[in-house]
Structure formats: C-alpha cells, structure tokens
C-alpha cells in the first residue's frame, strides 16, 4: 500500500489555483501552549495526517516545550478541528485566537516543523522558570494600565511589526528578532524595576517567555496582554471599548497585516509617503521584507532597489546563474537597520 507523503509536494502556483478554486470559506486562527511533549517527531506526523485530512493549512512549530500554530481551517470542518485538538490532553481547551480579518487567504500549504524551541529566543539560560509568567490582562484591564503614570508599556515584537502599528505610548525596541530583543528590553528597563511593566505582542506567546525572563531578572510587577493584539482587537469590538492600538497589526502569513486602527503610521521606505504596505522584494535572491507604496511598486516593479529590479527583469536562467554560489538572502540591508543610507541610492539622489 502506497503511503501519502507527510509534506507538501505541489508548487506554489498549483497551491494558489487550488485555493482560488475552493467554494467554501476559511477561518484563520492561531494558538500556542507551553507543555512538555514527549515525542515531537511522532506527534508531528500524527497531526499532519489528522489536519491534512481536514483541509487545514498553516505553519506549525512543535518542540519538546510545546506548540506554536498559525492555521487556516475550512469553516465546514472547524468543529472537527476543535474536537481533534481537544482530544489530545496536551492541547485540550487551548484558546484559539481568531484573526481580525478573514477576507483573504493566509496560507497555501500545511507545514509542520519540529524545532528546538517554539519561539527562537536565543537563550541558553536554563535556570529561569518559563512558567513563572506575568499577570495576564484582558483588554479592559490593559486599557486601564495604559492610563497609569506608573506603567511602562513594552512592545515585544520586532521593529518591522511595530513600525506599522502599536499601542499609544509604547516603548518600541529597535530589534529585528526576538532573540535580539530580550536582552535589549532588559537593558532599556534596568533602572525601572519599581515601575509596572506591561508587555504585549501579536498573539501572546512572546510575552509568555519575555515576562518570565523579566521576572527572572528581578522585575516584580510584570503584566502581559492576554491573547495579544489579536484577542485585544476582538474584545474591544465585542465589548464596545475604546481602542488604544494605532495602525495595523503585522501577522506572519500571506496577509502580512490586519487592520486594527484606521491610522497609517509608517512610510514607504523608498519615497517617504505614508504607507503600511509590506511586501517582499520581487527579486527571489533578495526577498527582503519592506514597506512600499503602490506608486513605488509600479516604479520599481515590486523590488526594493534598482539593482534588484534589474535582476528580477532577467530571464529565470540568468537569475539562477547570478545566484549560484551566493547567499540567497539580501545582503545590502536588513529588515530594520536600514533605511536612510540604502534608499538614498534609489531616489535619484
């Protein structure tokens, strides 16, 4: 008997056509749980079989310390999916965060990976208790904390996330990755241990680790937004509360963002006009994530620079020759430590 492969075997174009041909709706959700998983590799294959049969798509990380999942579930199979989660004692009753916007596809395939950690934190210190987390706050409690002069609000996300949207008055550490951000936050708050530290992130998972890390470093009054920005947006809408969040919420799927506030806080990285439109450079060898307005998208053919525009215009085989033996990632700037010098080259200056 021939077994079905436990990974995607189709090209991106084929996957897009399959999604476009669907005659049913999908619900984008996320969830996580820190829990000891005895055999992540075995669990990975079991989950792939179960979820693939339900038409589930998404990106899931499994480690011995737990699970971190962002998923797109067919609406007609949503209850079956919920039942499959609750059938496992490790995941029973895990809260789902429902995406704010459901008007476009979020994932093309089911991708379940086993990793050392469910969030890359770069920490080698095993002496702190990851379960000793900050006090969880709902949206109403979070809003009240934001109004207090004794509160310091910290965005525990990367720079390119907070650039397009954040809470009023939040401290916005300039880091590209979570592993860079943790020691930076400790440094920024070192003389503020007498204050109430209130943290937030996209769905809550980074705050779990960050708040435990702060408490390990002697911070006593540590709080975190339960369920992150995603749950906050749903709760303020449901309860008719004032939103303290301004701009867009960055998400790690094909949508790249959700609208929480109506404001546009960020600027196009090429012309400085107001824009919150994240895009990956159309040069496959670059693929850098940056903000580009529609006008510059047309001018630069969805590329980050003239250099990349020229490369992307070459025949595919020529592009492959240029990439041969070179690193596949962008070499002339990173996600956040960029903007002024690089784009001076592409504004005709």
Protein Blocks (a to p, Z undefined) as FASTA:
>chain_A
ZZddfbdfbdfklmmmmmmmpccdcdddddddddddfblmlmmmmmmmmmmmnopacddd
ddfkbccddddddfklmmmmmmmmmmpmklgoiacdddfblcbcfbfbdcddddfbfbdg
hpabfkbcfklccddddfklmmmmmmpmkbccddfbdfklmmnoccehiacdddfbfklm
mmmmmmmmmmmmmbccddddfkommmmmmmmmmmmnopabdcddehijmlmmmmmmmnop
acfbecjddddbfkopacfbfcdfbdcfklopacfbdcddfblklopacdddfklmmmno
opabfklmmmmmpcfklmmmmmgopafbdfkbcfklmmlmmmmmmnoZZ
